[in-house]
Every structure is written in C-alpha cells, then in structure tokens.
C-alpha cells in the first residue's frame, strides 16, 4: 500500500524536479543538435578533398569524440531523470487507485 505521505512526496518530487528535468532535457537536445554543427565545423577545418575523408577527419577528431562523451552523459542523466519521474507518476496513479478502491468499500 502506498501511503498518503508517499503520494505527497512523489508529487513534491515532480513539482520541485520540473526545472531540473527541463534543463537535463534541454542539455540532451542541445548536445544531439550540436553534434551535427560540430561535424560541419570540423569538416570545414579539414584540408581533405574527398567528402568521405572529411567525414573521417570529423568523426575521429578529439573535439568530436569529447562531444560524444558529453552527449552520452547528457542522455544518461536525462533518461535517469525520466525514469524517476515516471516512477513518481506511477506511484501517484497506484495511490489514486487504492484511494478510489477504499472509498468504494465504504
């Protein structure tokens, strides 16, 4: 059984976590989009003539690899936060169902 206090804490978590959740999602989306810009920047810096060689240069560049690591961390943080928010929502839904069932027996 989920208590009223547990349901209230889940609601508090969702409310107080909203800004952080948005920031984590924003960082993830920014990293995903910037990856494309970084690739173009690196390709333009390359002195290679063949397009495939420019791609290879960009994909193997330290700045690109560092960005991929940053993207990985952003995705992990966003997904972890999403899972915690989903768990809080499920807890509230279960509490609502329990409360409705309790009222129905009275």
C-alpha positions as a printed Julia matrix, in Angstrom:
106×3 Matrix{Float64}:
   0.0    0.0     0.0
   1.15   3.49   -0.83
   0.52   5.94    1.96
  -0.78   9.49    1.58
   2.66  10.74    2.65
   4.39   8.71   -0.07
   1.99  10.04   -2.7
   2.57  13.58   -1.45
   6.36  13.12   -1.61
   6.0   11.86   -5.18
   4.01  14.97   -6.09
   6.58  17.17   -4.37
   9.35  15.45   -6.32
   7.59  16.09   -9.62
   6.96  19.71   -8.73
  10.45  20.5    -7.43
  12.17  18.49  -10.16
  10.45  20.27  -13.05
  13.2   22.86  -13.65
  15.99  20.29  -13.42
  14.06  17.99  -15.73
  13.76  20.72  -18.32
  17.44  21.58  -18.03
  18.5   17.96  -18.45
  16.26  17.53  -21.48
  17.5   20.82  -22.94
  21.13  19.77  -22.5
  20.45  16.45  -24.19
  18.68  18.01  -27.17
  21.36  20.69  -27.48
  24.1   18.05  -27.49
  22.26  15.99  -30.09
  21.84  19.01  -32.37
  25.29  20.48  -31.77
  26.85  17.19  -32.82
  25.74  17.98  -36.39
  27.15  21.5   -36.23
  30.44  20.28  -34.79
  30.77  17.75  -37.59
  30.26  20.5   -40.17
  32.75  22.78  -38.41
  35.38  20.06  -38.31
  34.78  19.1   -41.94
  35.3   22.73  -42.95
  38.59  22.81  -41.0
  39.81  19.71  -42.79
  42.25  20.08  -45.66
  40.96  16.84  -47.22
  39.48  16.99  -50.71
  37.24  13.9   -50.72
  33.98  14.12  -48.79
  34.47  10.71  -47.16
  37.9   11.75  -45.94
  36.42  14.92  -44.45
  33.83  12.78  -42.63
  36.57  10.52  -41.32
  38.52  13.56  -40.13
  35.49  14.99  -38.31
  34.38  11.7   -36.74
  37.86  10.9   -35.46
  38.68  14.4   -34.21
  39.29  14.77  -30.46
  36.71  17.56  -30.2
  34.07  15.33  -31.78
  34.94  12.41  -29.53
  34.83  14.66  -26.46
  31.43  15.91  -27.55
  30.17  12.35  -27.93
  31.2   11.69  -24.34
  29.3   14.8   -23.24
  26.29  13.61  -25.25
  26.49  10.18  -23.6
  26.45  11.78  -20.15
  23.55  14.05  -21.09
  21.5   11.09  -22.35
  22.24   9.08  -19.19
  21.23  11.96  -16.92
  18.06  12.7   -18.92
  16.98   9.05  -19.02
  17.66   8.55  -15.31
  15.6   11.62  -14.51
  12.82  10.48  -16.86
  12.69   7.1   -15.14
  12.47   8.73  -11.7
   9.65  10.99  -12.88
   7.8    8.01  -14.38
   8.18   6.1   -11.12
   6.75   9.06   -9.18
   3.8    9.28  -11.6
   3.14   5.55  -11.28
   3.23   5.81   -7.5
   0.63   8.57   -7.63
  -1.55   6.54  -10.01
  -1.4    3.49   -7.75
  -2.26   5.68   -4.74
  -5.23   7.13   -6.66
  -6.47   3.63   -7.5
  -6.04   2.47   -3.92
  -7.88   5.55   -2.64
 -10.75   5.01   -5.07
 -11.0    1.35   -4.1
 -11.04   2.29   -0.42
 -13.81   4.84   -0.98
 -15.77   2.25   -2.95
 -15.77  -0.15    0.0
 -17.1    2.4     2.44
